[in-house]
Amino acid sequence: MRLYTAGETSVLCGVSVETLNLWYRFKKYNPDNDYAKMLPEIKHKEDNNKVRYWNEEDIYKLVEFKSTIPQGRNGVMGKITQKYVKKKEK
């Protein structure tokens, strides 16, 4: 089974790597949220725990997640996006 890096995964899902990172920050800080539970677990190769990977099944789950979550400033990602994007702009 082929594994995809964050860059490859983001392209296949039609989002930026930054958006992918924000989704997983949301999952980290809101583990009991129903939307967060939709995100697949990240895989790591045994030799390198810092590189994240997703498989083909995960890509489908991420695309479904993208189409399901409420969009916009007041969507479920609003607080996470505002916190991290504004911090980055400063």
C-alpha positions as a Markdown table, in Angstrom:
| # | Residue | x | y | z |
|---|---|---|---|---|
| 1 | Met | 0.0 | 0.0 | 0.0 |
| 2 | Arg | 1.4 | 3.4 | -1.0 |
| 3 | Leu | 1.9 | 6.1 | 1.6 |
| 4 | Tyr | 1.6 | 9.8 | 0.7 |
| 5 | Thr | 3.5 | 12.6 | 2.4 |
| 6 | Ala | 1.7 | 15.8 | 3.7 |
| 7 | Gly | 2.5 | 17.6 | 0.4 |
| 8 | Glu | 1.2 | 14.8 | -1.8 |
| 9 | Thr | -1.9 | 14.4 | 0.5 |
| 10 | Ser | -2.7 | 18.1 | 0.4 |
| 11 | Val | -2.6 | 18.1 | -3.4 |
| 12 | Leu | -4.8 | 15.0 | -3.7 |
| 13 | Cys | -7.3 | 16.6 | -1.2 |
| 14 | Gly | -7.3 | 20.0 | -2.9 |
| 15 | Val | -6.1 | 21.9 | 0.2 |
| 16 | Ser | -2.8 | 23.4 | 1.3 |
| 17 | Val | -0.4 | 21.7 | 3.7 |
| 18 | Glu | -1.2 | 24.5 | 6.1 |
| 19 | Thr | -4.9 | 23.6 | 6.0 |
| 20 | Leu | -4.0 | 20.0 | 6.6 |
| 21 | Asn | -2.0 | 21.1 | 9.6 |
| 22 | Leu | -4.9 | 23.2 | 10.9 |
| 23 | Trp | -7.2 | 20.2 | 10.6 |
| 24 | Tyr | -4.9 | 18.1 | 12.8 |
| 25 | Arg | -4.4 | 20.9 | 15.3 |
| 26 | Phe | -8.2 | 21.0 | 15.6 |
| 27 | Lys | -8.2 | 17.2 | 16.2 |
| 28 | Lys | -5.5 | 17.5 | 18.8 |
| 29 | Tyr | -7.3 | 20.2 | 20.8 |
| 30 | Asn | -10.9 | 18.8 | 20.3 |
| 31 | Pro | -10.5 | 15.0 | 20.3 |
| 32 | Asp | -14.1 | 14.5 | 21.3 |
| 33 | Asn | -15.6 | 16.6 | 18.5 |
| 34 | Asp | -17.5 | 14.5 | 16.0 |
| 35 | Tyr | -15.7 | 16.3 | 13.1 |
| 36 | Ala | -12.3 | 15.6 | 14.7 |
| 37 | Lys | -13.2 | 11.9 | 14.9 |
| 38 | Met | -13.6 | 11.9 | 11.1 |
| 39 | Leu | -9.9 | 12.6 | 10.6 |
| 40 | Pro | -7.8 | 9.5 | 10.0 |
| 41 | Glu | -4.8 | 8.8 | 12.3 |
| 42 | Ile | -1.5 | 9.9 | 10.9 |
| 43 | Lys | 1.0 | 7.2 | 10.1 |
| 44 | His | 4.7 | 7.3 | 10.7 |
| 45 | Lys | 7.5 | 5.1 | 9.2 |
| 46 | Glu | 9.5 | 3.3 | 11.9 |
| 47 | Asp | 12.7 | 5.0 | 10.9 |
| 48 | Asn | 11.4 | 8.6 | 11.0 |
| 49 | Asn | 8.6 | 9.7 | 13.4 |
| 50 | Lys | 8.7 | 13.3 | 12.1 |
| 51 | Val | 7.4 | 12.6 | 8.6 |
| 52 | Arg | 3.7 | 12.1 | 8.4 |
| 53 | Tyr | 2.0 | 9.7 | 5.9 |
| 54 | Trp | -1.5 | 8.9 | 4.8 |
| 55 | Asn | -2.7 | 6.0 | 2.7 |
| 56 | Glu | -5.3 | 6.0 | -0.1 |
| 57 | Glu | -8.1 | 5.1 | 2.3 |
| 58 | Asp | -7.1 | 8.1 | 4.4 |
| 59 | Ile | -7.2 | 10.4 | 1.4 |
| 60 | Tyr | -10.9 | 9.5 | 0.8 |
| 61 | Lys | -11.6 | 10.2 | 4.5 |
| 62 | Leu | -9.9 | 13.6 | 4.2 |
| 63 | Val | -11.9 | 14.5 | 1.1 |
| 64 | Glu | -15.1 | 13.5 | 2.9 |
| 65 | Phe | -14.0 | 15.5 | 5.9 |
| 66 | Lys | -13.4 | 18.6 | 3.7 |
| 67 | Ser | -16.8 | 18.3 | 2.1 |
| 68 | Thr | -18.6 | 17.8 | 5.5 |
| 69 | Ile | -17.1 | 20.5 | 7.8 |
| 70 | Pro | -18.9 | 23.9 | 8.0 |
| 71 | Gln | -16.9 | 26.5 | 6.2 |
| 72 | Gly | -16.1 | 30.1 | 7.0 |
| 73 | Arg | -15.0 | 32.2 | 9.9 |
| 74 | Asn | -17.7 | 30.8 | 12.2 |
| 75 | Gly | -17.2 | 27.2 | 11.1 |
| 76 | Val | -15.8 | 24.5 | 13.4 |
| 77 | Met | -12.2 | 25.5 | 12.4 |
| 78 | Gly | -12.8 | 29.2 | 13.0 |
| 79 | Lys | -11.1 | 29.4 | 16.4 |
| 80 | Ile | -8.1 | 27.3 | 15.4 |
| 81 | Thr | -7.6 | 29.2 | 12.1 |
| 82 | Gln | -7.9 | 32.6 | 13.8 |
| 83 | Lys | -5.5 | 31.6 | 16.5 |
| 84 | Tyr | -2.7 | 30.2 | 14.3 |
| 85 | Val | -3.1 | 32.2 | 11.1 |
| 86 | Lys | -3.1 | 35.5 | 12.9 |
| 87 | Lys | -0.1 | 34.5 | 15.0 |
| 88 | Lys | 1.8 | 33.6 | 11.7 |
| 89 | Glu | 0.9 | 37.0 | 10.1 |
| 90 | Lys | 2.5 | 39.0 | 12.9 |
